[in-house]
Amino acid sequence: MKDIILYAIPVFVFSLIAEILYFRSQQKHHEYYLTKDTASSLSMGIGNVITGFVSKAVVFGAIVLVYQYRIFELERGVWWYWVLIFFADDFSYYWFHRMSHQIRYFWASHVVHHSSQFYNLGTALRQTWTGNITGSFVFYLWMPLFGFHPIDIVFMQAVSLLYQFWIHTEAIDKMPRFFEFIFNTPSHHRVHHGSDVKYLDKNHAGILVIWDRIFGTFQAEEERPKYGLTGNLSTYNIFTIAFHEWKAIVNDIRKAPDWKAGMGYLFGPPGWSHDGSRKTTEQLRKELRTEKEVVDVTEY
C-alpha cells in the first residue's frame, strides 16, 4: 500500500521555501521564521516518516482486524460511499483532535505539533513520533466496523493531512466568506495554535469547520494569536520535543499521593494537578472571567 504523503514531500519542501522567500521579500522573515525552530520542525517531520513505517502498519492491522467484524457491506463503487467516508473521516478527526486537547494521554503526543512559537509551513511538518503507536487510531475504529474499507480509511486520513498542510501559514489572511464558514482555513487554524486563553482548545477541525460550529468549539480569529504552549519549551532538541510530556506524566504519576491522582495525571485534562498548582484550560478561562468581572465592577 502506497503512502501518498511520501509523494507530497517535494511539494511540502517547495512550498516551505516559497513561504520563506515571500516573508524575506516583505522583510518580515525573523517575525515568522527562526532557523533553529524550522530545523526542529523538519527533523520532527522526518522522524514521523521513519517511525511511521512501523506505527502505520500497526494502525492498518488494527483497522483490518475490526473490518473482519463489519456490520454493513458498503459498495465502494458508488458515489455516495465516498461522500459518506469523507464526512465519516472528518468527523472522526474532529473528535480525535478535540480529545487530544482534553485527555493528557493523547495530548502527550499531540503537544509536539503545538510546541513551536512560530506559525508557518514548517510547523505543519512538526509531527508526533508516538501518536499512532499509543492508540490515537481508536477514534477511527468505528469506521471499519460500519463497513468502510481499510485502504479507503487510510487514504482519507492522508487526504485530510495533506489538506491541513496549507492552512499552517500567516501569508494568507482570509478566504472568501462562504469558504471560511464551511472549511478549515489559515485564519481558523491560527486560532487553534494560539496560546491565548480565549483561543485555547478551539477550532479542532480537519477539513470542515462545521463540526466546531455544531459542537461549540468555534472561535473566530480576532487579534493575532500568540503561538506555542502556555508553558513553552526552552530547547530545540528534537528528543525533548518528542518525549517531554511523556516524561512529565511519568514524573507526575510517580509523585502522585494516591492512585486516583495518578489516573488524573494520565487521563485528566492537560494542566490538571491534584493540588491546584497548575491550571487546565477551563480553570484559566474561569480566572480570566473573574478578573474581567472585577475590572468591570471597579470601573463601574
C-alpha positions, 0 to 999 in steps of 0.5 A: 500500500502506497503512502501518498504523503511520501509523494507530497514531500517535494511539494511540502519542501517547495512550498516551505521555501516559497513561504520563506522567500515571500516573508524575506521579500516583505522583510518580515522573515525573523517575525515568522521564521527562526532557523533553529525552530524550522530545523526542529520542525523538519527533523520532527517531520522526518522522524514521523516518516521513519517511525511511521513505517512501523506505527502505520502498519500497526494502525492498518492491522488494527483497522483490518482486524475490526473490518473482519467484524463489519456490520454493513457491506458498503459498495465502494463503487458508488458515489455516495460511499465516498461522500459518506467516508469523507464526512465519516473521516472528518468527523472522526478527526474532529473528535480525535483532535478535540480529545487530544486537547482534553485527555493528557494521554493523547495530548502527550503526543499531540503537544509536539505539533503545538510546541513551536512559537512560530506559525508557518509551513514548517510547523505543519511538518512538526509531527508526533513520533508516538501518536499512532503507536499509543492508540490515537487510531481508536477514534477511527475504529468505528469506521471499519466496523460500519463497513468502510474499507481499510485502504479507503480509511487510510487514504482519507486520513492522508487526504485530510493531512495533506489538506491541513498542510496549507492552512499552517501559514500567516501569508494568507489572511482570509478566504472568501466568506462562504469558504471560511464558514464551511472549511478549515482555513489559515485564519481558523487554524491560527486560532487553534495554535494560539496560546491565548486563553480565549483561543485555547482548545478551539477550532479542532477541525480537519477539513470542515469547520462545521463540526466546531460550529455544531459542537461549540468549539468555534472561535473566530480569529480576532487579534493575532494569536500568540503561538506555542504552549502556555508553558513553552519549551526552552530547547530545540532538541528534537528528543525533548520535543518528542518525549517531554510530556511523556516524561512529565506524566511519568514524573507526575504519576510517580509523585502522585499521593494516591492512585486516583491522582495518578489516573488524573495525571494520565487521563485528566485534562492537560494542566490538571494537578491534584493540588491546584498548582497548575491550571487546565484550560477551563480553570484559566478561562474561569480566572480570566472571567473573574478578573474581567468581572472585577475590572468591570465592577471597579470601573463601574 
